[in-house]
């Protein structure tokens, strides 16, 4: 993926989040503060504006700029988590003008580690990690068949991860406050991450 494609992708993600902000907010209202969609849409609106200033920069700088913008504009838990994920991904491809399949594996790995560190969370706690980690595993395993095939498998794994979050109790974040009543509801963060995977699948 060239840096031009990366800019296009991030704009696509921003549009996807905007289109689905009400749904994401409804998901969040069922188990938490009800602000995930609104906050994410506000953050990615700011990202779209900021992208105009880094169009000539390398992929790492673009991603780090996205991350810093999300941290400063997205409220709640999503800002620090997604911001950290993008910044860590950017650090993995610092100075690069293109992103390869192997680069994407490193980006995902660093993003996941960043989310784990920032959220003090692991898989199985009804968070975005329940979509991120299966997507990472599927992409890494499937890359031998080509990037397009791998990203399709990663998207499916991410979607399956969202379904999995319906079956488990939240033990992290605001949703953990309602305990067993969180069972049956899908995690908003896992859902917004899956929208990002859909955009990546559509552009590759």
C-alpha positions in Angstrom: 0.0 0.0 0.0 1.4 3.4 -1.0 1.2 6.4 1.2 -1.4 7.9 -1.2 -3.5 4.7 -0.7 -3.0 5.0 3.0 -4.4 8.6 3.0 -7.4 7.3 0.9 -7.9 4.5 3.4 -8.0 6.7 6.4 -10.5 9.0 4.7 -12.6 6.0 4.0 -12.4 4.9 7.6 -13.5 8.4 8.7 -16.5 8.2 6.3 -17.4 4.7 7.5 -17.3 5.8 11.2 -19.5 8.9 10.4 -22.0 6.7 8.5 -22.3 4.3 11.4 -21.9 6.7 14.4 -25.5 6.3 15.5 -25.3 2.5 15.5 -22.0 2.6 17.4 -23.6 4.9 19.9 -26.6 2.7 20.3 -24.3 -0.3 20.9 -22.5 1.7 23.6 -25.7 3.0 25.2 -26.7 -0.6 25.9 -23.6 -1.4 28.0 -21.7 1.8 28.7 -21.7 5.6 28.4 -23.4 5.8 24.9 -20.7 8.0 23.4 -18.5 5.7 21.3 -20.0 6.6 17.9 -20.2 10.3 18.6 -16.6 10.4 20.0 -15.1 8.4 17.2 -16.9 10.4 14.5 -15.6 13.7 16.1 -12.1 12.3 16.2 -12.0 11.1 12.6 -13.5 14.3 11.4 -10.5 16.0 13.0 -8.2 13.4 11.4 -9.5 14.2 7.9 -8.6 17.8 8.4 -5.2 17.0 9.7 -4.4 14.6 6.9 -4.1 17.5 4.5 -1.0 18.6 6.3 0.8 15.3 6.0 0.0 14.2 2.5 3.7 14.4 1.5 5.0 12.6 4.6 5.9 8.9 5.0 3.5 6.2 6.1 4.8 6.2 9.7 4.3 9.9 10.1 0.8 9.8 8.6 -0.2 7.0 11.1 1.4 8.7 14.1 -0.5 11.9 13.2 -3.8 10.0 13.1 -3.0 8.6 16.5 -2.1 11.9 18.1 -5.2 13.5 16.6 -7.4 10.8 18.0 -5.9 11.1 21.5 -6.5 14.8 21.6 -10.0 14.8 20.1 -11.8 11.5 21.1 -13.3 11.4 24.5 -13.8 8.3 26.7 -11.6 5.2 26.5 -11.6 5.1 22.7 -9.3 8.1 22.3 -6.3 6.7 24.2 -6.8 3.2 22.9 -7.2 3.9 19.2 -4.7 6.8 19.4 -2.1 4.4 20.9 -2.9 1.8 18.3 -2.3 4.1 15.4 0.8 5.7 16.9 2.3 2.3 17.6 1.5 1.1 14.1 3.1 4.3 12.7 6.3 3.6 14.7 6.4 0.1 13.1 6.6 1.6 9.6 8.6 4.8 10.4 10.2 6.3 7.2 8.4 3.9 4.8 6.8 5.1 1.6 4.9 1.9 1.2 3.4 -0.8 3.5 3.9 -4.4 2.7 2.0 -7.4 4.0 4.9 -8.1 6.4 4.8 -4.5 7.5 1.1 -4.8 8.2 1.8 -7.8 10.5 4.3 -5.6 12.5 1.8 -2.8 12.6 -1.0 -5.0 13.9 1.3 -6.6 16.5 2.5 -3.2 17.8 -1.1 -1.8 17.8 -2.4 -4.8 19.8 0.5 -4.5 22.3 -0.3 -0.8 22.6 -4.0 -1.4 23.3 -3.1 -4.1 25.8 -0.7 -1.8 27.6 -3.0 1.3 27.6 -6.1 -0.6 28.5 -4.5 -3.2 30.8 -6.6 -5.7 29.0 -6.3 -9.1 27.3 -8.4 -11.1 24.9 -11.7 -12.5 26.3 -12.7 -9.4 28.2 -15.2 -8.0 25.7 -13.1 -5.3 24.2 -11.7 -4.3 20.8 -8.9 -6.9 21.3 -11.5 -9.6 20.7 -11.7 -8.5 17.1 -8.1 -7.2 16.7 -6.3 -10.3 17.8 -8.2 -12.8 15.7 -7.8 -10.5 12.7 -4.0 -10.3 13.3 -3.8 -14.1 13.7 -5.8 -14.7 10.5 -3.8 -12.2 8.4 -0.5 -13.6 9.6 -1.5 -17.1 8.8 -3.0 -16.3 5.5 -0.4 -14.0 4.0 1.3 -16.9 2.3 -1.7 -16.9 -0.1 -1.4 -13.2 -0.8 -2.4 -9.9 0.9 -5.9 -9.8 -0.6 -6.8 -13.3 0.6 -5.2 -12.6 4.0 -7.2 -9.4 4.6 -10.4 -11.2 3.6 -9.6 -13.8 6.2 -8.7 -11.2 8.7 -12.0 -9.3 8.1 -14.0 -12.5 8.7 -12.0 -13.3 11.9 -12.8 -9.7 13.1 -16.5 -10.2 12.3 -16.4 -13.5 14.2 -14.7 -11.7 17.1 -17.6 -9.2 17.3 -20.1 -12.1 17.4 -18.0 -13.7 20.2 -18.2 -10.5 22.3 -22.0 -11.1 22.5 -21.4 -14.3 24.3 -19.1 -13.1 27.1 -19.3 -10.8 30.1 -17.4 -7.5 30.1 -14.7 -7.4 32.7 -13.0 -4.2 31.5 -14.1 -0.6 31.0 -17.5 0.9 31.8 -19.3 -2.1 30.5 -17.8 -4.2 33.3 -20.0 -2.2 35.8 -23.1 -4.1 34.6 -21.6 -7.5 34.9 -23.7 -10.4 33.5 -26.1 -7.9 31.9 -23.5 -7.1 29.3 -23.9 -10.7 27.9 -25.9 -10.6 24.7 -24.5 -7.2 23.6 -21.7 -6.8 21.1 -18.7 -4.6 22.0 -18.7 -1.2 20.3 -14.9 -1.1 20.1 -14.7 -4.4 18.4 -17.4 -3.2 16.0 -15.6 0.0 15.1 -12.4 -1.9 14.5 -14.2 -4.3 12.2 -15.4 -1.3 10.2 -11.7 -0.3 9.7 -11.0 -3.9 8.5 -13.9 -3.6 6.0 -12.3 -0.4 4.6 -8.9 -2.1 4.3 -10.5 -5.0 2.5 -12.2 -2.7 0.1 -9.1 -0.8 -0.8 -6.7 -3.7 -1.3 
